[in-house]
Amino acid sequence: MNSGSNFGFLSLLLVAQLNVARAQDSIHPAATRERDSAKECALCHYSWVSAFSSGQGTNLVPYQKERVATASWMCMSCHDGSVVDSRARLQGLRGHKTGEAPPEEMTIPDQFPVRSGTIECATCHTAHAVASAEKTETSIFLRMSNPDSVMCSACHEAMSGGLEEGHHPLGKLGQAVPDALIALGAKGGPDRDLVTCETCHTAHGSPWGNLLVDEVGQLCLYCHENQDRGHPVNMLPEPDQIPEALFAAGASLGAEGQLVCISCHKVHNNKRELLLVAAPKELCQQCHADQTSVVRTKHNLAESAPEAVNVNGETAEVGGSCSACHLAHKPARRGVASKMRATACQGCHGEGQLAPSEALQGYMHPLGPLLPGKDVNCRSCHNPHKEGQSFLQGDQKFLCGSCHEDRLVVADSRHDLRTLPDKELRKLEEPPQLCTSCHMMHLSQSDWWKSSPNREGPPQFRACSSCHREGGIAGWSVPIVAHPLEGLTCADCHDPHQEIADGTVSTVVEGEKPKGRFLRLPVSPPVLCAQCHEDKALVADTAHDLTTTESTATNSMGMKPLESGTCGVCHAMHENTRDPVLWAQKKPRKATGDKMADMCGGCHQKSGAASTIPEISTHPDVVLPETNWSDITSPRFFPLFDNDSGERHKNGGLTCASCHEVHRWDPRTEDRGTNTEGDAMNSFLRTDSGSLPCSDCHGIGSLYLYKFFHRAEGRQGLMGVQYE
């Protein structure tokens, strides 16, 4: 049988003995102060039982010489569940220390007995339930009435006195103690609006240090609502960030080593302003010593704007240089509502604010969670405490490359304006930079490109034409009429950051770096053009692909096929003269007046790149009948073209492109064929012979005329009829 069971059995035995003696003695022992084994007193004072008066024990209970009525274990003999179950508060969690001597500097009033030199339950409590006040809930079983936690301050006198004595204020709160705090065991006085020791501390049943009713990182916030909107709390500081001097001054961390309210505030024995562990103007610098360089920058408003005040009405001189932008519990400046997630910076860098010349307006670098694990904001690029150009965290290669690493290939390319010769650099309004020569992080008027103010078109086009214009540093101009831009931008075809991508063309001059065209995809074969013009890409490897048939030929810009690409032999994306098909070939020596035929004649002439030169290349200029030839969905589709413009027109005439689809060798298949003369069924013909609309005019002789269209003798039709 264990000791607890022995004592329980002893208690029952004593109760039986006391019941026998009760009728013999009705005098209350509290009045007589005499030992009386005939009353329930012997439950605690069991040495008073008459059997022990001779100084000897019994067969059941040994003699107990020491006084044990006030021992803490005596209290627990009932409060362990035998009579009252107080284990949750008295045993399972933290409580006021017992079994220890009080500190030497503490004076214990005489009414609180410290028998045997240690604090016990009976130091504060008495089992005699003598009320010392009208409201027994603050006094019963206590050695004195305890309104407003005065019993605590009777011993802990050094912790009392309120703000004047360097402690958290006590007394009327001006508002009710929050229900959530009361539910945790906090006390708020009869009207629930009183701050006492027991509002924050509880003598029994605390799971937290210092007998607090809740974890220190949360406790203050019950009453001090919205005070966590400034300096972060409940987060781990950087290793060694908090100096030892601050701990010596009273700073503390939470149970897990996290920053909490008492990391900056010491709520007892502290006469500093706001109960801080250091002077307000010096506190921030204790942990953030690396930010003190701000005093040497324009962001030290004590120097640059001494009259400016924060939301508390304090100047930087009064509140310290940090207070211009930072307050511990709220934003220091009234931000400007926007979608830019930069309201703190906009408190100064906004229209009508302290820095209007650097106001954050117009298009800006996007902000927010743009990449996994990266929430982009002003601090991503700027260190507002650091001296240097625009308060940047580093050079552009470091800053921009931290997110746009793939764009760093622009370095040392022809788009890296830092590599320009001096004569070109003089054309720039500001020193060249790796990224910001093209991109504006702030104050852009269209997207976030630097744009030419005198150009029209999409933002990217205007940005490119800032350099690619007459007199620009690119050395050549991009005319307004180039490849149509409806729904497109320069960057759809060009990667302005990568001069020579895999498979793209470049120009090599001996002794110089290869020069590319910043194309995204190869143009030989025409992978890039095929992204939009898939049906035209069938020209690759045919007789019309001069990269394989006539690699030394040049177009109107002097570019050889391997430089211009398969499509660039005939089409110029930028250098053209308002031509509907962006024609890039030379004009024939003998013009016909048929623009479409003349385009083909640039190659199909004696000095041209084509090996095939037709004897006759044009159809007689005649009035054509009303037909459905221009219906592109018809298998008899034969487009007609205006002679002057070369554009398709339903009332136009027959020309080369009426019969020939110059991008496709055989109309019956996507087979690219071979570089041969071909026959009447292929040779870039638009449709098969059986569907020819020639018969609409020429009847039975149409097939013969069709086959020998380009030969003089072919114009001698059936029955000796001569066709001119």
C-alpha positions in Angstrom: 0.0 0.0 0.0 1.5 3.4 -1.0 1.8 6.5 1.2 -1.2 8.2 -0.3 -3.4 5.2 0.4 -1.9 4.9 4.0 -2.8 8.5 4.6 -6.3 8.1 3.1 -6.9 5.1 5.5 -5.5 7.1 8.4 -7.9 10.0 7.6 -10.9 7.6 7.7 -9.8 6.2 10.9 -9.4 9.6 12.5 -12.9 10.6 11.3 -14.3 7.6 13.1 -12.5 8.5 16.3 -13.6 12.1 16.0 -17.3 11.2 15.5 -17.2 9.3 18.8 -15.7 12.2 20.6 -17.8 14.9 19.0 -20.7 14.7 21.5 -18.3 15.2 24.3 -16.8 18.5 23.2 -18.6 21.4 21.5 -15.9 24.1 22.1 -14.4 25.4 18.8 -10.7 24.8 18.8 -10.1 28.0 16.9 -11.4 29.9 20.0 -9.6 27.9 22.7 -6.4 27.2 20.7 -6.2 23.9 22.6 -5.5 20.6 21.1 -8.8 18.8 20.6 -8.9 15.4 19.1 -12.7 15.4 19.2 -13.1 17.8 16.2 -12.4 17.6 12.5 -9.3 19.7 13.1 -7.4 16.4 13.7 -7.8 15.7 9.9 -4.9 18.1 9.5 -3.6 18.4 13.1 -3.6 14.6 13.6 -0.9 14.9 16.3 -3.6 16.4 18.5 -5.3 13.0 18.8 -5.1 12.0 22.5 -3.4 8.7 21.6 -0.3 10.8 20.7 -0.3 13.0 23.7 2.1 10.7 25.5 4.6 11.1 22.7 4.0 7.6 21.4 2.4 6.2 18.3 -0.2 3.5 17.9 -0.2 0.2 16.1 -1.6 1.9 13.0 0.1 5.3 12.9 3.7 6.1 14.0 4.3 9.1 16.3 4.8 12.3 14.3 7.0 14.7 16.2 7.2 17.5 13.5 4.2 19.8 12.9 2.8 18.8 9.5 -0.5 20.6 9.4 0.8 23.4 7.2 3.0 21.2 5.0 2.1 21.4 1.3 1.7 17.7 1.0 -0.9 17.8 3.8 -3.0 20.1 1.5 -2.6 17.8 -1.4 -3.9 14.9 0.7 -7.3 16.3 0.0 -6.7 18.3 -3.1 -5.4 15.3 -5.0 -8.9 14.1 -5.8 -9.8 12.4 -2.5 -12.0 15.3 -1.4 -11.4 18.1 -4.0 -9.8 17.5 -7.4 -7.4 20.4 -7.8 -4.7 18.4 -9.7 -5.2 20.3 -13.0 -4.2 23.6 -11.3 -2.0 22.5 -8.5 0.0 19.6 -10.0 -0.3 19.5 -13.7 0.8 23.0 -14.5 3.0 25.7 -13.0 2.1 27.4 -9.8 3.6 29.7 -7.1 6.8 28.2 -5.8 6.6 26.1 -2.6 9.2 24.3 -0.6 11.7 27.2 -1.2 13.0 29.9 1.0 11.9 33.5 -0.1 14.6 35.7 -1.7 16.8 37.5 0.9 15.7 40.9 -0.3 12.0 40.1 0.1 10.2 40.9 3.3 7.3 38.6 4.2 4.6 40.2 6.3 4.1 38.5 9.7 0.5 37.4 8.8 2.0 35.1 6.1 3.8 32.3 8.1 7.0 30.9 6.8 7.4 28.0 9.1 10.6 25.9 8.6 11.9 28.8 6.5 10.1 27.9 3.2 7.1 29.1 1.3 4.2 26.6 1.6 0.6 26.6 0.7 -0.2 27.8 4.2 1.9 30.9 3.7 -0.9 32.4 1.6 -3.8 30.1 2.5 -5.6 29.1 5.7 -7.9 26.1 6.0 -10.1 27.8 8.7 -12.1 29.8 6.1 -12.2 32.9 8.2 -13.6 35.7 5.9 -11.8 39.0 6.2 -14.0 40.9 3.8 -17.7 41.0 2.7 -16.9 39.5 -0.7 -15.6 36.1 0.2 -14.5 35.3 -3.4 -11.4 37.5 -2.8 -10.7 36.4 0.8 -12.0 33.0 1.8 -9.2 30.5 2.5 -6.7 33.4 2.2 -4.8 34.9 5.0 -6.0 38.4 4.0 -8.6 40.0 1.8 -7.3 40.2 -1.7 -9.1 42.9 -3.7 -7.0 44.3 -6.6 -4.3 41.6 -6.0 -3.1 43.5 -2.9 -2.0 40.2 -1.4 0.6 39.8 -4.2 2.1 43.3 -3.6 2.3 42.5 0.1 5.3 40.4 -0.6 6.2 41.5 -4.1 6.4 45.2 -3.1 9.1 45.8 -5.6 6.7 44.9 -8.4 3.9 47.3 -7.4 3.4 51.0 -7.8 2.4 51.3 -11.4 4.0 53.3 -14.2 5.4 55.9 -11.8 7.5 53.2 -10.1 8.6 51.6 -13.4 5.9 48.9 -13.8 3.0 48.2 -16.1 0.1 50.5 -15.2 -2.4 49.1 -12.7 -5.9 50.2 -12.0 -8.9 51.2 -14.2 -8.3 50.1 -17.8 -10.9 52.3 -19.4 -12.3 49.2 -21.2 -13.3 45.7 -20.3 -10.7 43.0 -19.9 -11.2 40.9 -23.0 -13.4 37.8 -22.6 -10.7 35.6 -24.1 -8.3 36.7 -21.4 -10.9 36.1 -18.6 -11.5 32.6 -20.0 -7.8 31.8 -19.5 -8.1 32.7 -15.8 -7.3 36.4 -15.8 -9.1 38.7 -13.3 -10.4 42.1 -14.1 -12.1 43.2 -10.8 -15.8 43.4 -10.1 -16.5 45.4 -13.2 -14.1 43.6 -15.4 -12.2 46.8 -16.2 -9.4 46.7 -13.6 -5.8 45.8 -14.3 -4.2 43.9 -11.4 -1.4 41.5 -10.9 -3.8 38.7 -11.6 -4.9 40.1 -14.9 -1.6 38.8 -16.3 -0.4 36.3 -13.7 -2.1 33.4 -11.9 -0.8 31.8 -8.8 -2.0 28.3 -9.8 -2.4 26.5 -13.1 -0.2 28.4 -15.6 1.4 26.5 -18.5 3.7 29.5 -19.2 6.7 31.1 -17.6 6.4 33.7 -14.9 2.9 32.3 -14.1 1.4 34.2 -17.1 -2.1 33.3 -18.1 -1.0 32.9 -21.8 2.1 32.7 -23.8 4.1 35.9 -23.6 3.9 36.5 -27.4 0.1 36.6 -27.3 -0.7 37.9 -23.8 -0.1 41.6 -24.5 -2.1 41.6 -27.7 -5.4 40.8 -25.9 -5.5 44.3 -24.6 -3.0 46.0 -26.9 -4.9 45.2 -30.1 -3.4 46.0 -33.5 0.0 46.5 -32.0 1.4 43.7 -34.2 1.1 45.7 -37.5 4.5 47.1 -37.2 7.6 45.3 -36.0 7.3 41.5 -36.6 6.6 39.4 -33.5 6.6 35.7 -32.8 9.4 35.2 -35.3 12.9 34.0 -34.7 15.6 36.7 -34.9 18.8 36.2 -36.9 21.5 34.5 -34.9 23.4 36.9 -32.6 21.2 39.8 -33.8 20.2 40.8 -30.3 23.3 42.1 -28.4 24.0 40.9 -24.9 23.7 44.4 -23.6 20.0 44.4 -24.5 19.5 41.2 -22.6 21.3 42.7 -19.7 18.9 45.6 -19.8 15.9 43.3 -19.5 15.1 42.1 -23.0 13.6 38.6 -23.2 12.6 36.1 -25.9 9.6 33.8 -26.1 9.6 30.1 -25.1 10.9 29.1 -28.5 13.4 31.9 -28.7 11.1 34.1 -30.8 10.7 37.9 -30.7 7.9 38.9 -28.4 6.7 42.1 -26.8 9.1 41.9 -23.9 12.0 41.7 -26.3 11.7 45.5 -26.5 9.6 46.2 -23.4 10.4 45.4 -19.7 7.2 45.7 -17.8 8.7 45.7 -14.2 11.4 47.8 -12.6 11.9 49.9 -15.7 11.5 53.7 -15.6 12.5 54.2 -19.2 10.0 55.8 -21.6 7.3 53.4 -22.7 8.9 50.7 -20.5 11.5 50.1 -23.3 14.7 48.3 -22.6 16.6 51.3 -24.2 16.0 54.9 -25.1 13.5 55.1 -28.0 16.0 56.9 -30.3 18.6 54.2 -29.6 16.7 51.0 -29.4 16.4 50.2 -33.1 20.1 50.6 -33.6 20.8 47.9 -30.9 19.6 45.1 -33.2 19.7 46.9 -36.6 23.2 48.3 -36.4 23.8 47.6 -40.1 21.0 50.1 -40.9 22.5 53.1 -39.2 24.1 54.2 -42.4 20.8 55.8 -43.2 21.8 58.9 -41.2 24.3 59.7 -44.1 21.6 59.6 -46.8 18.7 61.6 -48.1 16.5 59.3 -46.1 17.6 60.8 -42.9 14.8 63.3 -42.7 16.3 65.0 -39.7 18.7 66.5 -42.3 16.8 66.4 -45.6 13.3 67.4 -44.3 13.6 68.5 -40.7 10.0 69.8 -40.6 8.4 66.6 -41.8 6.5 64.6 -39.2 5.3 61.0 -39.1 1.7 59.9 -38.2 2.5 60.6 -34.5 3.4 64.2 -35.3 7.1 63.6 -34.5 10.0 64.9 -36.5 12.9 62.7 -37.2 14.9 64.8 -34.7 12.4 64.0 -31.9 11.6 60.4 -32.7 15.0 59.4 -34.1 16.0 58.9 -37.7 14.2 55.5 -37.9 10.9 57.0 -36.8 10.5 58.9 -40.1 9.6 55.6 -41.8 9.2 53.1 -39.0 7.1 52.9 -35.9 7.1 49.8 -33.8 3.4 49.2 -33.9 2.0 50.9 -37.0 3.1 52.5 -40.3 5.0 55.7 -39.8 3.6 57.5 -42.8 0.2 57.6 -44.4 0.6 55.6 -47.5 -1.2 56.1 -50.8 -3.7 53.4 -51.7 -2.6 51.7 -54.9 -2.1 48.3 -56.5 1.7 48.7 -56.3 2.1 47.1 -52.8 4.5 50.0 -52.0 2.3 52.2 -49.8 5.1 52.8 -47.2 7.4 54.2 -49.8 4.6 56.1 -51.4 4.2 58.0 -48.1 7.1 60.1 -49.4 7.4 59.1 -53.1 3.9 60.0 -54.0 2.2 63.0 -55.7 2.2 65.9 -53.3 4.4 64.1 -50.8 8.0 64.8 -49.6 9.7 63.6 -52.8 7.3 64.6 -55.7 10.1 64.6 -58.2 10.6 60.9 -57.6 6.9 60.0 -57.2 6.0 56.5 -58.0 3.6 57.0 -60.9 2.9 55.6 -64.3 3.9 52.1 -65.2 6.4 50.4 -62.9 8.2 47.1 -62.5 5.5 44.6 -61.5 5.2 43.9 -57.8 3.8 41.0 -55.8 4.3 37.2 -55.8 5.7 37.0 -59.3 7.9 34.0 -58.8 7.7 31.0 -56.5 9.0 32.1 -53.1 9.6 35.7 -54.3 7.3 38.5 -53.2 8.7 41.4 -55.2 8.5 44.8 -53.5 10.5 48.0 -53.3 13.0 46.4 -50.9 13.7 43.6 -53.4 15.9 46.1 -55.4 16.4 49.0 -53.0 18.0 49.3 -49.6 16.6 52.6 -48.2 19.3 52.7 -45.6 22.3 52.3 -47.9 24.2 55.1 -49.6 24.8 54.8 -53.3 23.0 55.2 -56.7 19.2 55.2 -56.1 19.7 53.2 -52.9 20.1 50.0 -55.0 21.0 46.8 -53.4 23.7 46.1 -56.0 24.6 46.6 -59.7 22.0 45.7 -62.4 23.6 42.4 -63.2 23.2 41.3 -59.7 19.7 42.8 -59.1 18.0 42.0 -62.4 19.8 38.7 -62.7 18.5 37.5 -59.4 15.1 37.0 -61.1 15.9 37.3 -64.8 19.1 35.2 -65.0 18.3 34.1 -68.5 18.3 37.7 -69.7 21.9 38.3 -68.7 23.0 36.9 -72.1 22.5 40.5 -73.3 25.8 41.4 -71.6 28.5 42.2 -74.2 26.0 41.9 -77.1 25.2 44.7 -79.4 22.2 45.5 -77.2 24.6 46.1 -74.2 24.9 49.8 -74.7 27.9 49.9 -72.4 29.9 48.5 -75.3 29.1 51.3 -77.7 32.0 53.4 -79.2 32.4 56.8 -77.7 30.9 58.6 -80.7 27.6 56.7 -80.2 27.7 57.1 -76.4 27.6 60.8 -76.9 24.1 60.5 -78.4 22.7 59.1 -75.1 21.1 61.4 -72.6 22.5 59.4 -69.7 25.2 56.9 -69.1 24.4 53.5 -70.5 23.3 50.7 -68.2 23.0 46.9 -68.8 19.2 46.9 -68.3 17.8 50.3 -67.6 18.9 51.7 -71.0 15.8 49.9 -72.4 13.7 49.4 -69.3 12.3 51.9 -66.9 11.6 50.6 -63.4 9.5 53.6 -62.5 7.7 56.5 -64.3 7.3 54.7 -67.6 4.4 56.0 -69.7 3.8 52.7 -71.4 4.4 49.4 -69.8 7.9 49.7 -68.4 9.8 50.4 -71.6 11.8 53.5 -72.4 10.0 54.7 -75.5 10.7 57.1 -78.3 8.3 60.0 -77.9 8.2 60.7 -81.6 7.1 57.2 -82.8 3.7 55.6 -83.1 2.8 51.9 -82.6 2.8 49.4 -79.7 4.9 50.2 -76.7 7.6 47.6 -77.5 7.9 49.0 -81.1 8.3 52.5 -79.7 10.9 51.3 -77.3 12.9 49.6 -80.0 12.6 52.5 -82.3 14.2 54.7 -79.7 17.5 53.4 -81.0 16.4 51.9 -84.4 15.5 55.1 -86.0 17.0 57.8 -88.2 19.9 59.3 -86.2 19.5 56.6 -83.5 22.5 54.8 -82.1 21.5 51.5 -83.9 22.7 52.9 -87.1 19.6 52.0 -89.2 16.0 52.8 -89.0 12.9 50.7 -88.6 10.2 52.2 -90.8 6.6 52.4 -89.6 5.7 50.1 -92.6 7.4 46.8 -91.9 5.9 43.5 -91.0 2.3 44.2 -90.0 2.1 44.7 -86.2 -1.5 43.8 -85.6 -1.4 41.7 -82.5 2.4 41.4 -82.8 5.4 43.2 -81.3 9.1 43.3 -82.1 9.7 40.8 -79.3 7.5 38.1 -80.9 10.2 37.5 -83.5 13.2 39.0 -81.7 14.7 38.2 -78.3 16.4 41.5 -77.5 18.6 39.9 -74.9 20.1 37.0 -77.0 22.0 38.1 -80.1 22.7 34.6 -81.5 20.3 31.9 -80.3 20.8 28.2 -81.2 20.4 27.7 -85.0 19.9 31.4 -85.8 21.9 33.2 -88.5 24.9 35.5 -87.9 27.3 37.6 -89.9 30.9 36.8 -89.5 33.6 39.3 -90.4 37.2 38.2 -90.0 38.7 39.8 -86.9 35.3 40.8 -85.4 32.7 39.1 -83.2 29.9 37.3 -85.0 26.9 39.6 -85.3 23.4 38.1 -84.9 19.9 39.5 -85.5 18.5 38.7 -82.0 16.0 36.2 -83.6 14.2 33.8 -81.3 14.2 30.9 -83.7 16.1 29.8 -86.9 15.0 31.3 -90.2 16.9 28.6 -92.3 14.9 26.4 -92.3 12.1 28.9 -91.7 11.1 27.7 -88.2 10.4 31.3 -87.0 8.2 32.3 -89.9 6.4 29.0 -89.7 5.0 29.9 -86.3 2.4 32.0 -88.1 2.8 31.1 -91.7 2.9 27.3 -91.5 1.6 26.7 -95.0 4.3 28.9 -96.5 7.1 26.9 -94.8 6.7 24.2 -97.4 9.1 26.3 -99.6 12.0 25.0 -97.6 14.4 22.8 -99.7 12.5 23.5 -102.9 13.9 25.4 -105.9 12.6 28.6 -104.3 14.8 28.0 -101.2 17.9 29.9 -102.3 19.8 28.7 -99.2 20.1 25.4 -101.1 20.0 26.4 -104.8 21.8 29.7 -105.1 23.6 30.5 -101.8 25.6 33.4 -103.4 22.6 35.4 -104.6 21.7 38.6 -102.7 18.5 40.4 -102.0 17.8 44.1 -102.3 19.6 44.7 -99.0 22.7 42.8 -100.2 22.1 39.9 -97.9 22.9 36.4 -99.0 20.3 33.6 -98.4 22.1 32.2 -95.3 22.0 35.7 -93.8 18.5 36.6 -94.7 17.1 33.1 -94.2 14.8 31.1 -96.5 12.0 33.7 -96.4 14.2 36.7 -96.2 15.4 36.1 -99.8 12.1 37.5 -101.1 10.6 39.2 -98.0 12.1 42.0 -95.9 10.6 42.3 -92.5 11.9 45.9 -92.0 13.6 47.2 -95.1 10.8 47.6 -97.7 9.0 50.3 -99.7 5.4 49.9 -98.5 5.1 46.6 -100.5 2.1 44.4 -99.6 4.3 41.3 -99.4 7.4 43.0 -98.0 9.2 42.3 -101.3 13.0 42.2 -100.9 14.2 41.1 -104.4 15.6 43.3 -107.1 13.4 44.6 -109.9 13.8 43.1 -113.4 15.8 45.0 -116.0 12.7 45.2 -118.2 9.5 46.0 -116.3 6.2 44.7 -117.6 3.9 47.0 -115.8 2.5 44.0 -113.9 3.9 44.4 -110.4 3.4 40.8 -109.4 5.1 39.5 -112.6 7.9 42.0 -112.1 8.5 40.6 -108.5 9.0 37.2 -110.0 11.1 38.6 -112.8 13.7 39.8 -110.3 15.0 36.2 -110.2 13.6 34.8 -113.4 15.8 36.9 -115.7 19.2 36.3 -117.2 21.0 38.2 -114.4 18.7 36.7 -111.7 19.2 33.8 -109.3 16.7 31.5 -111.1 17.8 28.9 -113.6 14.4 28.9 -115.3 13.7 32.0 -117.5 10.3 31.9 -119.2 10.1 33.0 -122.9 6.7 34.5 -122.1 5.6 35.4 -118.6 2.4 37.3 -118.9 -1.2 36.5 -119.9 -2.8 38.7 -122.5 -4.5 41.7 -120.9 -8.1 40.9 -121.6 -11.5 41.4 -119.9 -12.2 38.3 -117.8 -15.7 36.8 -117.3 -17.6 36.9 -114.1 -16.2 33.8 -112.2 -15.9 32.4 -108.7 -12.1 32.0 -109.1 -11.4 34.4 -106.2 -13.2 32.1 -103.7 -10.3 30.8 -101.7 -12.3 27.8 -100.5 -13.0 26.6 -104.1 -10.8 23.9 -105.6 -10.7 26.1 -108.7 -9.2 29.0 -106.8 -7.3 31.3 -109.2 -6.7 34.6 -107.5 -6.6 37.8 -109.6 -4.3 40.7 -108.9 -4.2 44.4 -109.5 -1.4 45.3 -111.9 -0.4 48.5 -110.1 -0.4 47.4 -106.5 0.2 43.7 -106.8 -2.6 43.1 -104.3 -5.3 40.5 -104.7 -8.4 41.9 -106.3 -11.6 40.2 -107.6 -11.6 42.3 -110.8 -7.9 42.1 -111.3 -5.9 40.3 -114.0 -4.1 37.0 -114.4 -0.5 37.0 -113.4 2.2 34.7 -112.1 0.7 34.1 -108.7 -2.7 33.3 -110.2 -1.4 30.0 -111.4 1.6 29.4 -109.2 1.7 28.9 -105.4 5.4 29.9 -105.0 5.7 28.2 -101.6 4.5 24.7 -102.5 6.1 22.5 -105.2 3.2 20.1 -105.7 -0.5 21.0 -105.1 -1.4 17.4 -104.4 1.1 16.8 -101.7 3.3 18.5 -99.1 6.3 16.7 -100.6 9.0 19.3 -101.2 10.0 17.6 -104.4 13.4 18.1 -106.0 15.2 21.0 -107.6 14.1 19.9 -111.2 12.2 21.6 -113.9 9.1 19.6 -113.0 6.1 19.0 -115.1 2.6 20.2 -115.7 1.4 18.6 -112.5 3.8 20.3 -110.1 6.3 23.1 -110.6 4.7 25.3 -107.9 1.3 25.1 -109.7 -1.6 26.2 -107.6 -4.0 23.4 -108.5 -4.0 20.2 -110.6 -4.7 20.4 -114.3 -8.1 18.8 -114.1 -9.5 21.7 -112.1 -8.1 24.5 -114.2 -10.5 27.4 -114.8 -8.7 28.1 -118.1 -11.4 26.1 -119.8 -14.0 28.7 -118.9 -12.5 30.8 -121.7 -10.5 28.4 -123.8 -12.6 25.3 -123.8 -11.0 22.1 -125.2 -7.7 23.9 -126.0 -7.1 25.1 -122.5 -5.0 22.1 -121.3 -2.6 22.5 -124.3 -2.3 26.2 -123.7 -1.8 25.7 -120.0 1.0 23.2 -120.5 3.0 25.4 -122.9 2.0 28.8 -121.4 5.6 30.0 -121.1 6.8 28.9 -124.6 6.3 30.8 -127.8 5.3 27.8 -129.8 2.7 26.9 -127.2 0.8 29.9 -128.2 -0.1 28.1 -131.4 -3.3 26.4 -130.3 -5.4 23.6 -131.8 -6.6 23.9 -135.4 -3.9 26.5 -136.1 -5.4 29.2 -133.9 -2.7 31.6 -132.8 -3.0 32.9 -129.2 -1.1 36.0 -128.3 
